[in-house]
């Protein structure tokens, strides 16, 4: 029998939830988890696929080309930090069906809006689309601007026409990850020589912090944002909910306004009474979710960073004049063509172009998901979340096209916004996760000391990174 929490009755789990701004969740049983692990694979692959962009294809390879393999250890530290961050985001959604942003908004109505606006502005510059377009020009020639505009339109149409958006995104990112793993398999044999492989132990034996050569901001940015960063981590809530993890099974998914069947999604979630049966189901869900993140997001992201770094080390290590931007891939592709025989560099550009396109697709998706969730939950409770989502998708597409047509080439103000907001978001929500998961959730499923310590570490790391990056950008802006 479910307790009500009313006067004269026993205390209920719903009493733990602040209700000043949002209604209390409904009480329902924890859904039965699937019989095998294979059925929960997906959200971690999306996280790896979306995050597998400039850091994996440009930043870490650039570092390896300049100082060798001495900084790859930082990728593992960064991914481990984000693993614990992602799992605490998932903990709240597994238990309630609400996103982490909804949990934050229970304490202050506008927390969700703050994060959604920050994510939107951080992604106004369509950098992944223009990067993908640049690689396409290496393959077939042409101009970057019209190709990038075409990519943005394809993204908008693809997300609009997918009957269930999550399923389309999952399939795209799975194809991307498979393509990158194929690149790794071929490159390990054809492009990385014995000398590079024999130098691999330097990752441990010569691990260092080469700040004199590359600067603190570049290195700490690579450490902190390996794999994902900023608003993408928050979207783990939305992705596992659409995958039907835990209590998310009770919440309708985002569907196309053109090809899908509209559903009336609730603005708040659910919670389960900590009975023996529900807690048993919770433990199986929690085990599945942890394994899925480790095997997909952490492992795939680290293998990609390791391989692309080895590839750069084997071909362009020590080469003068390399730039830490998309043009770096032109030099590396030419070197791969010369080293392997005229085909592997082209293959490398093809995989890179598709990889950056898939990253752009995921970035538009998660940015719009965060905004739609917040607007539906706290401000537009009678609106259709799917329609809000697609309005935000096309808003990003249109803004991106305007930026490209304006002729701006990564304007400094947009770079400052993107660099600072990502770290600032993670700094703030690391603390908020401790608040909601330690106070709102039933005591039987709250994070233990180790998990809380990991969140405190993330809070300190991203706080330090935010201050460092902000100071450097101010110096750049004012010529200091």
Secondary structure, DSSP 8 states (H G I E B T S, - for coil): ------TTS---GGGGS--SSS---EE-------SSGGGGTTHHHHHHHHH-SHIIIIIHHHHHHHHTTTTTHHHHHHHHHHHHHHHHHHHHHHHHSS-HHHHHHTTSTTHHHHHHHHHHHHT-S-HHHHHHHHHHHHHH---HHHHHHHHHHHHHHHHHH-SBHHHHHHHHHHHHHHHHHHHHHHHHHHTS-HHHHHTTTHHHHT----HHHH-HHHHHHHHHTSS--THHHHTHHHHHHHTT-GGGGGS---B-TTTS------SS-EE----HHHHHHHHHHHHHHHHHIIIIIIHHHHHHHHHHHHHHHHHHTT-TT--SSTHHHHHHHHHHHHHHTSSHHHHHHHHHHHHHHHHHHHHHHHHHHHHHHHIIIII-TTS-HHHHHHHHHHHHHHHHHHHHHTT-SS-HHHHHHHHHHHHHHHHHHHHHHHHHHHHTS-GGGS--HHHHHHHHHHHHHHHHHHHHHHHHHHHHHTT-
